[in-house]
Amino acid sequence: MAASPTFLVTGASGQLGRRVVEHLLATRAGTIIAASRDPAKLAALAAKGAQTRRIDFDDAASLDAALKGVDRLLIISTDDVLTPGRRLRQQTAAVEAAARAKVGHVVYTSMPHPEPGSLIPFAPDHYGTEQALAKSALPHTILRVSWYVENLLRALPSVFASGKWYSAAGEGKLANIARDDVARAAASALVKAPGGVFNLTGPDLLTTRQIAALVAEVFDKKIEFISVNDEQLLAGLLAAGLPKPIAELTVAFDANTRAGKVDLVTDAVEKLTGQKPIRLRDAIAALKPALSA
Ligand SMILES: NC(=O)c1ccc[n+]([C@@H]2O[C@H](COP(=O)([O-])OP(=O)(O)OC[C@H]3O[C@@H](n4cnc5c(N)ncnc54)[C@H](OP(=O)(O)O)[C@@H]3O)[C@@H](O)[C@H]2O)c1
């Protein structure tokens, strides 16, 4: 391994990828390459000192060209969660290209408990990618990332408009994590290359009812929390106009939480970065500008 390694971050124009590159640039740990399907979107990172390359997991030639000379690679999971198997094909192609390029260490962004039995329809994409890494000869680190605090941005406008928060998550708990804590942890994982599996979570393990109460407090809003079952939640989401696949995915998230499959809180972010993750109350307050925009 070179004394000053070359890092490459895929998906660098995405919200997570961009922040990982910025944190890596701050470490001055080596050469930083930001890679995207559209390098034109990387101008701001280039201005800060990153090199840029084109990478598209659907284009094997772009993978081979982009991974030349790369010592450490972050594979950011792709975003088409509604087409079963597509992400697995894309991410497996990235793993295979990393093996061809003899990358020294690969970090991958997975999800909590992706093993068979997960109620999340896209869990097999993550599990399959973890398996592809395990079967490869590539040294690697898996980051199983809890659900982002920022996911609340999708639900809160309608919660605020109606004053009602419907949930089928029951007494299931989760420890939402701020996206920037994931970015800091991913940058540290690239620099330290620890190997193994890290469950990245926020510091506050709460039920959805408790999260709703915290949101009400932070935003000074009255929110009625209404527990429903899966069928009622699906019917309500469809009646509200959500496309069926998104409504079904939303129900699956709640069912998975109710089943205890995201009930975990860890110190992995602090272990990797030396810094505690942001408290949920502060991360919710940080959503205010995006919600008022
Ligand atoms: N834990 C959670 O709650 C949560 C929530 C949302 C998403 N996620 C996962 O975490 C990832 C990063 O989150 P984010 O907030 O940064 O999402 P985002 O802003 O929507 O970014 C989507 C990412 O997918 C990449 N991508 C899509 N198609 C690709 C392809 N063919 N080849 C290579 N890369 C491709 C994009 O890269 P370019 O456009 O730069 O090529 C971009 O980095 C998501 O893609 C998703 O897998 C997790």
The ligand as an ORCA input file, in Angstrom:
! r2SCAN-3c Opt
* xyz 0 1
  N     -29.926      4.826      5.290
  C     -30.882      5.535      4.723
  O     -31.832      6.004      5.361
  C     -30.810      5.840      3.256
  C     -31.696      6.770      2.701
  C     -31.589      7.054      1.338
  C     -30.634      6.389      0.586
  N     -29.806      5.481      1.153
  C     -28.757      4.757      0.370
  O     -27.546      5.501      0.503
  C     -27.087      5.939     -0.788
  C     -26.504      7.328     -0.679
  O     -27.492      8.176     -0.130
  P     -27.672      9.650     -0.657
  O     -28.450     10.349      0.372
  O     -26.353     10.207     -1.092
  O     -28.583      9.392     -1.932
  P     -28.652     10.246     -3.317
  O     -28.235     11.659     -3.083
  O     -30.002      9.972     -3.888
  O     -27.569      9.567     -4.208
  C     -27.834      8.459     -5.039
  C     -26.496      7.842     -5.339
  O     -26.612      6.724     -6.205
  C     -25.519      6.818     -7.136
  N     -25.830      6.035     -8.344
  C     -27.049      5.895     -8.936
  N     -26.926      5.140    -10.051
  C     -25.605      4.806    -10.164
  C     -24.858      4.050    -11.100
  N     -25.431      3.481    -12.185
  N     -23.521      3.922    -10.904
  C     -22.915      4.491     -9.832
  N     -23.573      5.209     -8.899
  C     -24.903      5.378     -9.065
  C     -25.422      8.312     -7.413
  O     -24.169      8.625     -7.990
  P     -23.924      9.698     -9.185
  O     -25.253     10.343     -9.499
  O     -22.911     10.681     -8.657
  O     -23.393      8.869    -10.297
  C     -25.561      8.842     -5.987
  O     -24.384      8.751     -5.231
  C     -28.319      5.842     -1.689
  O     -27.932      5.679     -3.040
  C     -29.054      4.654     -1.111
  O     -28.497      3.436     -1.563
  C     -29.858      5.212      2.471
*
